């Protein structure tokens, strides 16, 4: 983002309610003649930012000589009024307002009023289990009642408050520690991928940390929620979907049991519902899974005007109505049902794919092509696989990229394109070597394809049986579990051996 475009991006990110609040406030307090109000309207009407057009429009205005100053003032004013606008809607903003009110009243010597504001903020902070804010409000109270001649307190009272503040401070540090652990795990996955030995080694080191092995009942709800988050991520990395499902369910229970906490953590709640639907694909009955997809859709529609949801509503609704149902069939090898669903509802994806981020687009392209391949719809599978392989962001999804290259080989074997297949084997081997992704799964797949070409007119069943034994053994290797989820070659070989 260019620096000069920051104001444009901020204004165009505002909701109708925020813009209305801004204009109402500035017109009532400042009047309509202010330069920054004129500038706000002009930028709001622009489709693309053009500073040159703005300077031309306002060439006769006095502020054009100090245009950067006016822009900076307008930006700060917008942010200030957005904080005020959100104060009633966002509990965190209310707590910040209570703290600010406390400081103002204390500076005026209005200690009793300051204490009342503090008590309101402390009550809200405890409802939300926000340890940092609890400690701040307690610190404020201690400061007033221990030092002010206006409000005297006994030694025991002050000491009890100090103990409470110390406990809240410790709770916050633990909460922050869990957050850091979660970020470290995500950083490992991004850097080394799910399948590398380095990933498993580093994640095991984190998992061996005592704080995340058990969720102590003495922990506050928010801290238990954080522990479940970390354990969920780690279990997902280990492909332990049963435990992953349990951990995600525990997070949902914690959020749904506290409506105020859910309001503050709405983004986390939506993401957790998303992850719960994903976990259901691996461990739940179809009936239960469909119920969760319906629930997810209902929640998305309920909060559709929230900024976080609004920007992703197309993808999330597509996931709830089509994507996660297809994923369930895909994960459970229910290929006829998955194929029928693709033919019936693929328009759900096609109608919104431009509004979906490339990360999720790639997932849809791959799963659809895989479903069609295993359903025997080879030419349709080839069409979707081609769209996937031509996608400009495919290289960013190493898991899908690798699986698509291998499925490409199997597809051409099924289509009897043996000359093309043979020419591709060397290229794909070189690709895996360059990318440091030449694991046992990839190596054995290439060896199998090479042998299948050699015996194409011979006893293929004997070759299928030989490699089925090899791939069944590979399924037990930790580094291969994730690869089988994307492309189950053992299943493909079993189908080839069926009469």
N, C-alpha and C positions, 0 to 999 in steps of 0.2 A: 504494500500500500504506500502510495506517495504521500509525503507529509502534507502537501497542500490539499489533498483529497480527504483528510481525516474528518473535517467538519461535514462534508457532503455525506460520507459514509455514516456518521453519527445521526444526522438528520433523517436520512432514508432508512435507518434502522428503527426509528421511533414508531410506536403504534399510533393509531388515530387518537386514542385516549390521551397519550402522552403529548401529542402535538396540540390537542385541544387545551390541555392543562397549561402548556407553555404559553399559548396565545392569550388565554383568559387571564393568566397571572400578569403577563407583561403589559397587556392593554390596560388592565385595571390599575396597576401600580406605576408603570412607566409612561403610559400613553402611546399612541400609535406612531408618533413621529420619530421614535428612536431608530437609529441607523441599523442596529443589529436585528430589529424586528423586520425591517424591510429586507435585509440580507437573508434572514431565515426563510421568508416566503419565496424569495428569488431562487435560492438553492433548492428548496423543497420542490419547485416546479421543474427543475432541470432533470432530464433523463440521464445525462452523462455530465460529469463535472467539467466545467469550462471556466477557468478563472478569467480568461480573456473576455468572455462574454459578460461576466459579472462587472468587470472594470469598465467595459463599454457602456453597460446599462447605467452604472452609477457614476459616470465620468463627471457629472455636475454636482455630485454630493461632496460635502466637505470632508467626509471620513475617508475618501479614496486615497488621500495622502498618507494615511496610516492604516491601510487596509489589513495588514497582518495583525495589528493590535485589536481591531474590531472583530476579526475572525476569532481570535483567541478569547476575547471577552465573551463572545456569543457561545463558544464551545463550553466555557466554564459555567455560564449561566444555565445552559441546557442541562448539564450534569447536575448542577445544584437543584434545579426544579424537578428533575427526574428522581432525585433522592427524596424530595418532599412528596412527590406523587406516589412513590412506592412505600412511603412510611406506613400508611394504613393497610397496605396489602402484604407487605413483607415483614414478618416478625423480627428478622435480624435488623432491619432498618428501624423498627420501633425501639429495639434495645439500644441502638446507637443514639437515637433521639433522647431516650431516657438518660443515658450517660451525659449527653451534651447539656440537657436541662439541669442535671445535678450540678455540673461544673458552673453553669451560669448562676444558679441560685446560691451556690456556696460562695461564689465571688462577691455576691451582693449581701452576704451575711444572713440570708434567709435559710437558716439551717433546717428548721422543721419542714419547710416546703421541699428542700433538697432531699431530706430523708424520705419523704413520701414518694418522690419520683424514683428514688433508689429502690424502695420496697416494691413498687410496680415493676420496675425492670428486673429485680431479683426474682420475683414470682414468675415472670415470663421466662427468664433464663432457666429456672429450675424445671418448668414445664417442658422446655425444649431440650433439657439436659445439655446445655451449652456451658461446659466447664470454664472456658476462658472468660465468658461474660459473668458467670457466677463469681469467679475470683475478682473480677474488676469491680463489681457492685459491692462485694464484701470489703474490698480494700477501701472503697470510697466511704463506706459506713464507719469502718475502723478509724479512718483519718478524721472524720467529723467528731465521733463520740469520744475518742481518746484525747483529742487535742483542743476541742472547743469547750470554752467555759459555759456555753449556752446549753450543751447537752452532756451532762455528767453520766458516767457509767462505771460500774464496779470493775475491779480487776478481773473477776471471774467472767463477766460478760464480754469484756474485750478479748480476754484470752480464748474464750470459746469461739468468737468470730475469727480470730487469727487461725485457730485450728481448722475451722471450716474452709478458710481461704487456702490454707496449705494443702488440704485434701483436694480441693477443686483444681489447684495448680498442678498437683501430681496427676490428677485425672486427665487434664488437658495434655500433659507431656506424654502420657501413655497413648492417648488418642492420636496425637501427632506422630508418635512412633509407628503405630499401625498404618497410618497413611503413608509414611515413608517406606515401609516394608512393601506395601502394595505397589507403589511407584517403582521400587527396585525390581520387583518381579516383572512388571510391564516392560521396563527398560531392558531386562535380560531377554525377554521374548522378542522384542523389536530388534535387538542387536544380533542375537544368535539363532532365532527361530525356535519352533517347538521341538524339533527332532534332534538337535545337536547334543552331543555328549556334554558340551560346555553348559548348555541350558540346564540339563538335568542335575549336573554337579552343583551349579550355583543355586538352583532352586532348593535342592536338598539341604544346602547349608542354611538357607533361610528357614526352611521347615523345621530344622532341628532347634530353632530358637524356642526356648521354653514358653514365652508369652502367647504364642499362637497355637500351642498344642491343646490347650483347654480353655474354655470360656468360663471364667470364674463368675459365680453368682454374685460376688461382691462388686463386680464391675457394673458401672452404670449402663443403662440401655444403649446409649450411643456408643460406648466402648465395645459392648458385646456385638453391636451392629458392625463395627469396624473390624473386629476379629473375624466375623463371618465373611466379610468381604475379602479379606486377605486369604482365608482358607478356601474360599470359592475359586479364586484365581489360580491358586496352587493346584487344587484338585482338577481343575479344567486342564491345566498343563500336563498333569499325570494321566489324563483321559479317564479319571475316576468320576464318571458322570453321575453315578448314584449319590456319592457324597457331595458332588457339586450341586445337585438338585436339592439336597437337604440344606446346604449352606445358603443357597439363594432363597429357599423357602423360609429360612429363619430370618433373613433380612426383610422379606416381605411382611412376615408376622410382626416384626419390630416396628416397621413403618406404619402398618395398618392399625396397630394397637394404639398409636398416638397420632390423632389427626393433625395436631399442631406441628409435630415433627415432620409428618408427611408433607404438610404445606411448605415447610422450609426446604425440605429435601425432595421437592417434586421431580426435579431432573433425575435424581438417583432412583426415585420410585418408578418412573417410566422406564428407565434403563434396566432396573431389576425385573420388572414385568417382562420386558423383552428377553432378558437372560433366562427367566423362568420358563417361558415358552420354548426357548432353545433347549433347555435341560429336559423338558418333557419329551422332546423328540427321541431321546435315548432311553428313558426309563419308565415312561407312563403308558397307560392304555390310550388307545386312540380317542375314546370317549372323553377321558379326562383332559387330554391334550386339546381337543376341540373346544372344551369348556374354557380353558385358559386363553385360547386364541380369541374367543368371544369376549372374555373379560378384558383382555388387552385392547381390543378394538373399542369397547365401550369407554374405557378410561381415556384413550386417545381422543375420542370424540368429545368427551366431557371437558378436556383441557385443550381443545384444539386452538383456542385463541391465545394461549400462552406462547410467548416468543420461542421458547425452547421446542415446543411441539410444532408450532406453526411452520418452522423452517424445515421440519423433517416429516410432516404429516403424510406426504405422498408415500414415502418409503415405509413408514410404520404401518399405515393402513394396508399397503400391499403385502407386507410381512404377515399381518394378522389374518388377512382374507385368503392369501394364496401361498406366500413364501414359506411360512412355518408348517403349513399342512403338507406342502410338497416335500419339505425337509424331513418331516416325520416319515413319509412313505420312502424317501430316499435312504434314510438312516436305517430303516427296518426292512429293506430289500423288498418293499411292496411295489414293484415296478409297474405292474398293470394298472394299479390304482393311481400311481404317480403319473403315468402316461395319460390316462383319462383326464386327470386334473389339469395337466399341462394343456391338452387340447381344449378343455373347457374354459380355463381361466387365465391362460397366458396373456390375454389382453390386459388383465389387471396390471401386469408388469410393463407391457409395451406402451400402455397409455401414459405411464408416469416415469419411464426410465430416465428421461432427460432431467427429471427433478431429483433423481437418486444419485448419491455420491458414487464415484467410480468404484470404491471399495465394495459396496453392496451390489453394484451392477455386475461386477465380475463374478460374484457368488451366484447370482441368478443365472448368468450365461452358462457357468460351469455345471450347476446342478441340473438345469434343463437339458443340456447336451448329454450329460451322464445318464439321466433317466431315459432319454430317447435311445441312447446306445444300448442300454441293457434291456430295453423293451423291444429291440429288433428294428426300430425305426432309424435305420442307418443313414439314409440320405438326409433326413431331417436333423439327425444328430450332427452330421457333417456341416450343415448350414449354421447351426448354433455354435459349433466348435470353431468355425471359421470367423464368426463374429467375435468370439472370445479372443482368438489369437491375433486378430487385427486391432484389438482394443489398445489404445495408446498407454494405458496404465497397467497392463497385465504384469509387467516386470516388478511392480510394487507388491504384488501378491505372490510371493515365492511358492507358497503351498499350492495355489491353483495353477500357477505357471507350470510347475513340475508335473502335476497330475494331468494337465491338459496335453503336455508333450507325450506322455505315455499312452493316454487314451487315443491320441492321434495315431499312434502305431497300431494299436489293437483295431481301430476302426478300418485302417487300410488293409489289415490282414483279413478282416471280415469281408471287405469289398474285393478281395483277391487282387489287390494292387501290389503284388510282390516285388516288382522291380522298383517301384517308388519306395516301398517299405525298406528295402535293402539299402537304398541310397540315403535314407534318413537316419539309419542306425548310427552311422559314424558321426553325423552332425549332432544328434541328440546326446551321444556319449560325450562329445566335446563340450556341449552346452552344460551338462551336469558337472563336468570336471572344472570348467571355468568358474562356475558359481559355487563351488565347494558343496555340492548337493549329491555327490555320487555315493549315496548310502547303499546298504545291502539290497534294499527293495528295488532301487533303480537299476543296480547292477544285475540282479537276477531277472528283472523284466527284460532288459536288453538281451541277456543271454538266451532267455526263452524265445524271444522274437527271432533271433538269429537261427536258432535250431528249428523253429517252425517253418522258416523259409526253406531250410535245407530238406525237410521231410514233407514238403507241401503235397507231394503226390504219393507219400508212403503211409506208414502207420501213425497217423496223427494222434490217435487215442493213447498210444503208448507214451508219446511225448507229453500229452496233457496230464496223464497220471503221474509221470515223473516230476513235472513241475508243480503239480498240485501238492504233492508231498513236500516239496521245497517251500512253497508259499505258506502252507499250514504251519510249518516250523517257524517261518519268518514272523507270523502273527504274534508269536510269543516275545519277540524282541521289542523293547521299549521304543527304539528309534523308528520302528515300522508301524506302530499302532495308528498313528495319525495318517500315514500314507494309505493304509487300508481303508480308512474312513472316506478318503477322497476317491480311491479307485480300488475296489476289492477284486483283485485279480484271482484270488482263490475261488471266489464266487463265480467269476467268469469261466474258469476252468471246469468247475463243477457242472455248469450249464452246458459246456461243450461236450461233456461226457454223458449227458442224459441222452437216452434213445430218441 
